[in-house]
Amino acid sequence: MTTAVEISVDSSRALDSVARKTRIVGSALVGPALILVVAINVLPAFYGFYLSLRQVFFFGDEGYVGLQNYVALFRDPFAWQAMGRSLIFTFGSLVIAVPLALVSAMGIRRLGKWGSILLTVLLVPWAMSPIVVALLWKWILVPSPGGLVGAVFAAFGMPPQDLLTDPILAMPTLILIAVWRNFAFAAIILTGGLGQIPRDLYKAAAMDGLGAWEAFRKITLPLLASSLLIVISMLTISYFNEVQTIIGLTGGGPIRQTTTLGYLLYHTGFVELDQGRGNAIAIVMFMINMLLIALYIKILGKQPGAAA
C-alpha cells in the first residue's frame, strides 16, 4: 500500500524532472541568441580593450604600450573639448527630445486610431539611414533660394544663412536634426508606458480635486519612471555615440565646433588609422555611457513606477 510519504517523494521527483526539462528547453531557446550577443558585442569589446593597450597603426601591431594611449588621450586638450561637445550635444538633444516625445505620446493616446497613423508618419525619419538624413538636411539647409531654409530667409527679405558653417549655430542645428530623427522612437515607448497606467487613478484624482498638472506630476510622471528610464538611456547612447550625421553634415567643423568624441573616434581610427588610440577613445565612451546610465537608474529608480 502506497504511503503518503512515498506519494510526496514521487511528486517531488516529478516536479524536479519537469523543472529540469524546463531549464533545458529554456537554455536551448536562449542559448543561440546568447552566443550571438557574446560573439557580436562582448568579444569585440574585450578585443577593443586589448587593442587600446597596444600601439596599432595602419593595421600593424607595434607592441604593448600599457595605458599610454589613455594618457595621451587625457593629455590632449582637443579630446577634452570633444568630450564637452559630446555632453552638450547629448543633453541638449535630451532636453528637447524627451519632453517632445512625452507630449507627443500623450497626444497620440488622446487621438486614438488617428494617433497611431500620426506616429507611423513621425517614425519615418527614425527608420531612415543617418547618412540619408544628413543628405536630406544638407539640401534643406542649402544657403540659397534653392534650399528650403534659404527660401524662408529670402521670403522675409533676409540674406541666406549657412547654419552648418556658422561656429555658433552649427551645434544647435545638429541637435535639432538629431531630435527630429529620434523623438518619435521615444514617443512609442512612452505611449506604451502611458497605456499601463490605470485610468481609475485619474478618475480618483479628479474626485479628490486634483487639476491636470497635479495629476500629471503626481500620477503620470511617477508611474512612467520605468519607461522614461528606458527612453533616456537609449537616447543617451544614441546621441553620445552619434557620428554618421555629423560626418555627413559638418565633418566635425566648422573649426572643430561639432567634433564630438564619436567623430574624434572615427577620425583617429579610420582617417589617421591609429587603431590603438581609437580603441582607447571607444573604451572611454563606453565608460561614460555606463556612468550616465547608472546615474539615471539612481535618480529614476527611486520613483514608484520604476519598480513595476
SVG drawing of the C-alpha trace seen along z (x, -y; Angstrom):
<svg xmlns="http://www.w3.org/2000/svg" viewBox="-15 -92 71 94">
<polyline fill="none" stroke="black" stroke-width="0.4" points="0.0,0.0 1.4,-3.4 2.0,-5.7 1.7,-9.5 5.4,-9.9 6.0,-7.8 3.4,-9.8 5.1,-13.0 8.6,-11.8 7.2,-10.7 5.6,-14.1 8.8,-15.9 10.8,-13.9 8.2,-14.6 8.3,-18.3 12.1,-18.2 12.1,-16.4 9.7,-19.0 11.8,-21.8 14.9,-20.3 13.3,-19.8 12.0,-23.4 15.6,-24.7 17.0,-22.6 14.3,-23.8 14.8,-27.4 18.6,-27.1 18.2,-25.6 16.0,-28.6 18.1,-31.3 21.5,-29.7 21.8,-30.6 20.8,-34.3 23.2,-34.5 26.0,-33.1 25.2,-35.6 25.2,-38.5 28.6,-37.4 30.1,-37.0 28.8,-40.4 29.1,-42.5 31.1,-41.0 34.1,-39.6 34.7,-42.7 34.5,-44.8 37.3,-42.8 39.3,-42.8 38.9,-46.6 40.2,-47.0 43.1,-44.7 44.0,-46.9 43.7,-50.0 46.7,-48.7 48.8,-48.3 50.3,-50.6 48.4,-49.7 48.9,-51.9 47.8,-51.3 46.7,-47.8 50.2,-47.0 50.7,-45.9 53.8,-47.5 53.5,-46.0 52.2,-46.5 52.2,-50.1 50.1,-49.8 48.0,-52.8 50.0,-55.1 47.1,-55.6 44.8,-56.6 47.5,-59.0 47.9,-60.6 44.2,-60.9 43.6,-62.6 46.6,-65.0 45.1,-66.1 43.1,-69.3 41.2,-68.6 39.9,-65.3 38.6,-67.2 36.9,-69.7 35.4,-66.9 34.1,-65.3 32.5,-68.6 30.8,-68.9 29.6,-65.3 27.9,-66.1 26.4,-69.4 25.1,-67.5 23.7,-64.7 22.0,-66.7 20.9,-69.4 19.1,-66.8 17.7,-65.1 16.3,-68.3 14.2,-68.8 13.6,-65.2 12.2,-63.7 9.5,-66.4 8.6,-66.5 8.2,-62.7 6.2,-62.8 3.8,-65.5 3.5,-63.5 2.8,-60.3 0.0,-62.0 -1.4,-63.5 -1.3,-60.1 -3.2,-58.5 -5.9,-61.1 -6.2,-60.8 -6.7,-57.0 -6.6,-55.5 -5.5,-58.7 -2.7,-59.0 -1.3,-55.6 -1.3,-56.9 0.4,-60.1 3.0,-58.1 3.7,-55.9 4.4,-59.1 6.6,-60.5 8.7,-57.3 9.8,-57.7 12.9,-59.8 14.0,-57.3 13.7,-54.5 15.9,-56.3 19.7,-55.8 21.7,-58.6 23.6,-59.4 20.3,-59.7 19.1,-62.1 22.3,-64.1 22.0,-64.4 18.3,-65.4 19.1,-68.1 22.1,-69.3 19.8,-70.0 17.2,-71.7 19.8,-73.9 21.5,-75.0 22.2,-78.7 20.4,-79.8 16.8,-80.2 17.1,-76.6 17.1,-75.3 14.0,-75.2 15.6,-77.3 17.2,-79.6 13.8,-80.1 12.3,-81.0 15.0,-83.6 14.5,-85.0 10.8,-85.2 11.4,-87.5 13.9,-89.6 16.9,-88.3 20.2,-87.0 20.6,-83.2 22.4,-81.8 24.7,-78.8 23.8,-77.2 26.2,-74.3 29.3,-76.5 28.4,-79.0 30.6,-78.3 27.8,-79.3 24.8,-77.8 26.3,-74.5 25.9,-72.6 22.3,-73.8 21.4,-72.8 22.8,-69.3 20.9,-69.0 17.6,-69.9 18.2,-67.4 19.1,-64.7 15.8,-65.4 13.8,-65.4 15.2,-62.0 14.8,-60.2 12.0,-61.6 9.2,-59.5 11.0,-56.3 10.9,-57.6 7.3,-58.5 6.4,-54.9 7.9,-53.6 6.2,-56.4 2.9,-55.7 3.2,-52.1 4.1,-53.3 1.0,-55.6 -1.2,-52.7 -0.1,-50.8 -1.4,-53.5 -4.9,-52.6 -7.5,-55.3 -9.2,-54.8 -6.3,-56.7 -7.1,-59.8 -10.8,-59.5 -9.9,-59.2 -7.6,-62.2 -10.4,-64.3 -12.8,-63.3 -10.2,-64.5 -10.0,-67.8 -6.6,-67.4 -6.1,-69.5 -4.5,-68.3 -1.0,-69.5 -1.1,-67.9 -2.4,-64.6 0.4,-64.7 3.0,-65.4 1.7,-63.0 0.4,-60.1 1.8,-60.2 5.4,-61.0 6.0,-58.7 4.3,-55.7 6.1,-56.5 9.5,-56.4 10.5,-53.0 9.6,-54.0 11.4,-57.3 14.4,-55.4 14.4,-53.3 13.9,-56.3 16.6,-58.5 19.1,-55.6 18.6,-54.6 18.6,-58.2 21.8,-59.0 23.6,-56.1 22.3,-57.1 23.2,-60.8 26.5,-60.3 27.7,-57.8 26.4,-59.8 28.9,-60.1 27.3,-59.4 25.1,-62.5 28.0,-64.7 30.2,-63.2 27.5,-63.8 26.6,-67.4 29.6,-69.2 32.6,-66.8 33.4,-67.9 33.6,-71.6 33.5,-74.5 36.8,-74.9 36.0,-71.7 32.9,-73.1 31.0,-69.9 33.9,-67.5 32.4,-65.1 34.1,-62.1 32.3,-59.9 33.7,-62.0 37.1,-62.0 37.0,-58.2 36.1,-58.0 38.8,-60.4 41.5,-58.8 40.7,-55.2 39.6,-55.4 41.3,-58.5 44.5,-58.7 44.4,-54.8 45.6,-54.9 43.6,-51.9 45.2,-51.8 44.2,-55.3 40.9,-54.9 40.0,-51.9 41.1,-53.9 38.5,-56.6 35.9,-53.9 36.5,-52.4 36.3,-55.9 33.0,-56.5 31.7,-53.2 32.6,-54.1 30.9,-57.5 27.7,-55.9 27.7,-53.4 28.2,-56.2 25.4,-58.2 23.0,-55.3 24.0,-54.4 23.1,-58.0 19.7,-57.7 19.0,-54.5 19.9,-56.1 17.6,-59.0 14.7,-57.4 15.0,-54.1 13.7,-55.8 10.3,-56.5 7.4,-54.2 6.8,-53.2 10.4,-52.2 9.9,-49.0 6.9,-48.0"/>
</svg>
